[in-house]
Amino acid sequence: MEKKHIVVAGSGFAGLESAFLLRHYFKDKIKITIVSNEENFLFRPNTIYIPFGLDPKELQIPLKEVLPKYNIEFIIDSVKDVDPKASQLLTEKQKISYDYLVLGTGAAMRPEEIPGLKEHANTIWTPKEMLQLRETIQKIIQRSQEGKSTDLLFLVPPNNKCSGPLYEMVMMVDTYLRRQKARDHVNIIWTTYEAGYIQAFGPRLDEVVTEEFQERNVHGYKEYVVKEVQANKVIYENGQEIKYDFLVSFPPYIASVFYKNVPTDERGFIQTNFNDRTVKGYNNIFAPGDAGDFPVKQAFLAFLQADTVANKIHADLLNSEFNAGFDPVSMCVMEQFDKATFAQVPLRLTGNPQKPIEVDPNRIDEYKVGVSPLWRIGKKMLGMYLPMRFKHAEPFHAGAAWKTMEIGLIGMSSILAD
Ligand SMILES: Cc1cc2nc3c(=O)[nH]c(=O)nc-3n(C[C@H](O)[C@H](O)[C@H](O)COP(=O)(O)OP(=O)(O)OC[C@H]3O[C@@H](n4cnc5c(N)ncnc54)[C@H](O)[C@@H]3O)c2cc1C
């Protein structure tokens, strides 16, 4: 077989998983190049531990050391666009020709679209922002020790595409403040634009969070759509105002790269064909993960999409039938420090822009939720398993290691979720 060149833009979950699964399938029979603006892979889901003391360096994998060892070319450069007619990826410094192109450049935050949010909120996205949140938590503890009360407000605005981590954060903060004996002086308030808590994951997550908020004395408000953030209060579209001393938010999402030469939506997310994650109009360009238009942005879903991409390229190159289309059954473990919540959620698109995703009513038997301190072990296992795989350029979802991990998760969910 002639050596085909697969070019991958982005070195996050989607980019690396696509590249590693292709390397796993084809060994050295194809050429793989990864182009990224970051030297290190960041294990973003575990950045939730940074506000409570974790060193951000522990979440990074140095790709300059790893990738060349496995015969993957690694170029540090900023991707600007694609020239599909010339089959070239356009970067700041060069044009890179490809046979297949994987656009895994992910998402970015746009706090500016809500007046005052950037100026006044502690946001969660980068390790730097997580370190700022660590300082805020320490200030809250100090105020409690001085006997001062604090209003701590959490805010999910519209167009945030992955609210789960902010739910993790409110529950972790609650547990942490209790353990520091600083909770009594803190009034925790939660507001979200969503009609149900963690709306994308359906009614059972709404029930779990409602119970948790009651137990934890968190005052939650749904369908509170933020209008404006001021120095000490948030104003909502429904006319309500809520005062705060500290505000924590996860901003609206946009695409990291606004590609001009491939079809995108108004936020820059690349329009894809659902089943094989190809970019609309092109059969050799793919957009897995946060960069694409799937409405929920999640690492687990990025993995599933990246696997689909690698399987499609594999089938194409071998001239064989492609029968491993994208099946959006999400899985997550939500950390709360005293326990964790596991969810397996079969999703489907609705076609309704107001509520683009729902739990697939035809697959309710696959919708599983469980709350237990033991799920924290599941989260820890995933936190060890993924870096172990990626440090050796191995895909997350393949081989005996994944089979073992999967058996563990299925076993746990048969006992600890229903
Ligand atoms: C605090 C937090 C907790 C989370 N927890 C979970 C969780 O528990 N479970 C879960 O499933 N998901 C979780 N997520 C979501 C998850 O992190 C994202 O969905 C996931 O990172 C998406 O992967 P991706 O590869 O598509 O994008 P990314 O991981 O964002 O990777 C994008 C890549 O593209 C590169 N890039 C960007 N722009 C350019 C450019 N112009 N040129 C070159 N390269 C570029 C970046 O450097 C990066 O390498 C969490 C997110 C946050 C913020």
Ligand as a Chemical Component Dictionary entry (heavy atoms), coordinates in Angstrom:
data_LIG
# 
_chem_comp.id                   LIG 
_chem_comp.type                 NON-POLYMER 
_chem_comp.pdbx_formal_charge   0 
_chem_comp.three_letter_code    LIG 
# 
loop_
_chem_comp_atom.comp_id 
_chem_comp_atom.atom_id 
_chem_comp_atom.alt_atom_id 
_chem_comp_atom.type_symbol 
_chem_comp_atom.charge 
_chem_comp_atom.model_Cartn_x 
_chem_comp_atom.model_Cartn_y 
_chem_comp_atom.model_Cartn_z 
_chem_comp_atom.pdbx_ordinal 
LIG C1  C1  C 0 -12.840 21.538 34.128 1  
LIG C2  C2  C 0 -13.252 20.565 33.079 2  
LIG C3  C3  C 0 -13.578 19.266 33.433 3  
LIG C4  C4  C 0 -13.977 18.360 32.477 4  
LIG N1  N1  N 0 -14.317 17.096 32.861 5  
LIG C5  C5  C 0 -14.686 16.174 31.957 6  
LIG C6  C6  C 0 -14.992 14.836 32.357 7  
LIG O1  O1  O 0 -14.953 14.487 33.541 8  
LIG N2  N2  N 0 -15.332 13.947 31.392 9  
LIG C7  C7  C 0 -15.378 14.300 30.094 10 
LIG O2  O2  O 0 -15.695 13.432 29.268 11 
LIG N3  N3  N 0 -15.110 15.569 29.670 12 
LIG C8  C8  C 0 -14.754 16.505 30.561 13 
LIG N4  N4  N 0 -14.457 17.796 30.177 14 
LIG C9  C9  C 0 -14.550 18.168 28.755 15 
LIG C10 C10 C 0 -13.288 17.733 27.997 16 
LIG O3  O3  O 0 -12.138 18.240 28.615 17 
LIG C11 C11 C 0 -13.340 18.221 26.559 18 
LIG O4  O4  O 0 -14.562 17.836 26.000 19 
LIG C12 C12 C 0 -12.188 17.593 25.773 20 
LIG O5  O5  O 0 -10.992 18.177 26.198 21 
LIG C13 C13 C 0 -12.377 17.771 24.281 22 
LIG O6  O6  O 0 -11.316 17.150 23.613 23 
LIG P1  P1  P 0 -10.833 17.687 22.198 24 
LIG O7  O7  O 0 -9.657  16.873 21.825 25 
LIG O8  O8  O 0 -11.956 17.787 21.272 26 
LIG O9  O9  O 0 -10.372 19.198 22.505 27 
LIG P2  P2  P 0 -9.186  19.679 23.434 28 
LIG O10 O10 O 0 -8.907  18.715 24.501 29 
LIG O11 O11 O 0 -9.529  21.080 23.821 30 
LIG O12 O12 O 0 -7.928  19.701 22.459 31 
LIG C14 C14 C 0 -7.804  20.643 21.419 32 
LIG C15 C15 C 0 -6.383  20.610 20.910 33 
LIG O13 O13 O 0 -6.246  21.509 19.810 34 
LIG C16 C16 C 0 -5.129  22.362 20.008 35 
LIG N5  N5  N 0 -5.403  23.621 19.312 36 
LIG C17 C17 C 0 -6.368  24.531 19.600 37 
LIG N6  N6  N 0 -6.277  25.572 18.721 38 
LIG C18 C18 C 0 -5.234  25.299 17.905 39 
LIG C19 C19 C 0 -4.628  25.985 16.811 40 
LIG N7  N7  N 0 -5.080  27.160 16.361 41 
LIG N8  N8  N 0 -3.567  25.402 16.216 42 
LIG C20 C20 C 0 -3.086  24.215 16.638 43 
LIG N9  N9  N 0 -3.622  23.527 17.653 44 
LIG C21 C21 C 0 -4.686  24.052 18.281 45 
LIG C22 C22 C 0 -5.035  22.480 21.531 46 
LIG O14 O14 O 0 -3.730  22.863 21.930 47 
LIG C23 C23 C 0 -5.348  21.051 21.949 48 
LIG O15 O15 O 0 -4.204  20.250 21.805 49 
LIG C24 C24 C 0 -14.053 18.750 31.116 50 
LIG C25 C25 C 0 -13.728 20.058 30.756 51 
LIG C26 C26 C 0 -13.334 20.951 31.724 52 
LIG C27 C27 C 0 -12.985 22.358 31.330 53 
# 
loop_
_chem_comp_bond.comp_id 
_chem_comp_bond.atom_id_1 
_chem_comp_bond.atom_id_2 
_chem_comp_bond.value_order 
_chem_comp_bond.pdbx_ordinal 
LIG C1  C2  SING 1  
LIG C2  C3  SING 2  
LIG C2  C26 DOUB 3  
LIG C3  C4  DOUB 4  
LIG C4  N1  SING 5  
LIG C4  C24 SING 6  
LIG N1  C5  DOUB 7  
LIG C5  C6  SING 8  
LIG C5  C8  SING 9  
LIG C6  O1  DOUB 10 
LIG C6  N2  SING 11 
LIG N2  C7  SING 12 
LIG C7  O2  DOUB 13 
LIG C7  N3  SING 14 
LIG N3  C8  DOUB 15 
LIG C8  N4  SING 16 
LIG N4  C9  SING 17 
LIG N4  C24 SING 18 
LIG C9  C10 SING 19 
LIG C10 O3  SING 20 
LIG C10 C11 SING 21 
LIG C11 O4  SING 22 
LIG C11 C12 SING 23 
LIG C12 O5  SING 24 
LIG C12 C13 SING 25 
LIG C13 O6  SING 26 
LIG O6  P1  SING 27 
LIG P1  O7  DOUB 28 
LIG P1  O8  SING 29 
LIG P1  O9  SING 30 
LIG O9  P2  SING 31 
LIG P2  O10 DOUB 32 
LIG P2  O11 SING 33 
LIG P2  O12 SING 34 
LIG O12 C14 SING 35 
LIG C14 C15 SING 36 
LIG C15 O13 SING 37 
LIG C15 C23 SING 38 
LIG O13 C16 SING 39 
LIG C16 N5  SING 40 
LIG C16 C22 SING 41 
LIG N5  C17 SING 42 
LIG N5  C21 SING 43 
LIG C17 N6  DOUB 44 
LIG N6  C18 SING 45 
LIG C18 C19 SING 46 
LIG C18 C21 DOUB 47 
LIG C19 N7  SING 48 
LIG C19 N8  DOUB 49 
LIG N8  C20 SING 50 
LIG C20 N9  DOUB 51 
LIG N9  C21 SING 52 
LIG C22 O14 SING 53 
LIG C22 C23 SING 54 
LIG C23 O15 SING 55 
LIG C24 C25 DOUB 56 
LIG C25 C26 SING 57 
LIG C26 C27 SING 58 
# 
